[in-house]
Every structure is written in structure tokens, then in C-alpha cells.
Amino acid sequence: MNKTDLVNEISKVVSTKKDAAEVLDCVLSTIIDALKKEDSVSIIGFGTFKIIKRQARKGRNPKTGEEIKIKAKSIAKFIPGKALKDSVN
């Protein structure tokens, strides 16, 4: 399923595909804005989006075997909720 498929499903509940696209864009941008502020977003029964920080570490270039430094960075992580896990299994 892609974004167009999601818009089509949402349009069955709202009046038009344009409104559905706006709703989906609003939800996604709100989640992104919260993650930029390093807030977590919890949707009961679905899951939680949060930011985790990865520390700087050493790695290896697989081609040359040379040791390289990997910079610290923040990444978005999704943790599925119990209801989602149960519905998938």
C-alpha cells in the first residue's frame, strides 16, 4: 500500500480525494514536526514514533577494510502497539 492507496481509503470516509490527501498530509506533517522537536507520538492501539540517538562509533569500509568514523545521529523509530502486534499475528 502506498500514499495514493491510503488517500483512496480515507476518501471513502471524507467527502473527496482532495480532502483525504489534505488529512493524510496534515497527520504526517504533525508527526514529523513532533519528531523534529524530539517529542514522541503515541497512537493507542497502533504504536509509538520516537527519536533515538545513535552514538558515534567506528566502522569498517567493506571494500577496503579501512576503519572509519561514523558520526552520531538521531533516527526515527516506530514501536508497534499491542493491538497492532495482535492483529498482524
C-alpha positions as CSV (number, residue, x, y, z in Angstrom):
1,M,0.0,0.0,0.0
2,N,1.3,3.4,-0.9
3,K,0.2,7.0,-0.2
4,T,-2.2,7.0,-3.1
5,D,-3.9,3.9,-1.8
6,L,-4.1,5.5,1.7
7,V,-5.7,8.6,0.2
8,N,-8.3,6.4,-1.6
9,E,-9.2,4.6,1.6
10,I,-9.5,7.9,3.5
11,S,-11.7,9.3,0.7
12,K,-14.3,6.7,1.5
13,V,-14.8,8.4,4.9
14,V,-14.4,12.1,3.9
15,S,-16.1,13.8,1.0
16,T,-13.3,14.0,-1.6
17,K,-9.9,12.7,-2.5
18,K,-8.5,16.2,-2.2
19,D,-9.8,16.4,1.4
20,A,-8.4,12.9,2.1
21,A,-5.0,14.0,0.8
22,E,-5.0,17.1,3.0
23,V,-5.9,15.0,6.0
24,L,-3.1,12.5,5.4
25,D,-0.6,15.3,4.7
26,C,-1.7,17.0,7.9
27,V,-1.2,13.8,10.0
28,L,2.2,13.1,8.5
29,S,3.5,16.6,8.9
30,T,2.3,16.8,12.5
31,I,4.2,13.5,13.3
32,I,7.3,14.9,11.6
33,D,7.1,18.2,13.4
34,A,6.8,16.4,16.8
35,L,9.8,14.2,16.0
36,K,11.8,17.2,15.0
37,K,11.2,18.6,18.5
38,E,12.2,15.1,19.8
39,D,8.7,14.5,21.2
40,S,7.3,11.1,20.9
41,V,3.9,10.4,19.2
42,S,1.8,7.7,20.7
43,I,-1.3,6.4,19.0
44,I,-3.1,4.0,21.3
45,G,-3.5,0.6,19.7
46,F,-1.2,1.4,16.8
47,G,2.2,2.3,18.1
48,T,4.7,5.0,19.1
49,F,7.0,7.1,16.9
50,K,10.1,8.4,18.8
51,I,13.6,9.7,18.2
52,I,16.6,7.7,19.4
53,K,20.1,8.9,19.3
54,R,22.9,6.7,17.9
55,Q,26.3,7.4,19.4
56,A,29.4,7.9,17.2
57,R,31.2,4.7,16.6
58,K,33.9,3.1,14.5
59,G,33.1,1.0,11.4
60,R,34.8,-0.6,8.5
61,N,34.7,0.2,4.8
62,P,33.7,-3.2,3.5
63,K,35.6,-2.7,0.2
64,T,39.0,-1.7,1.6
65,G,38.7,-2.9,5.3
66,E,39.8,0.5,6.4
67,E,38.5,1.7,9.7
68,I,36.2,4.8,9.5
69,K,34.4,7.0,12.0
70,I,30.6,7.0,11.9
71,K,29.1,10.2,13.2
72,A,26.4,10.4,15.9
73,K,22.9,10.9,14.6
74,S,19.3,10.9,15.6
75,I,16.9,8.4,13.9
76,A,13.1,7.9,13.9
77,K,11.9,4.7,15.4
78,F,8.5,3.1,15.4
79,I,7.4,0.7,18.1
80,P,4.2,-1.2,17.3
81,G,1.5,-1.3,19.9
82,K,0.0,-4.4,21.4
83,A,-3.2,-4.2,19.3
84,L,-1.2,-3.9,16.1
85,K,1.0,-6.8,17.0
86,D,-2.0,-8.9,17.9
87,S,-3.9,-8.1,14.7
88,V,-0.9,-9.0,12.5
89,N,-0.2,-12.3,14.2
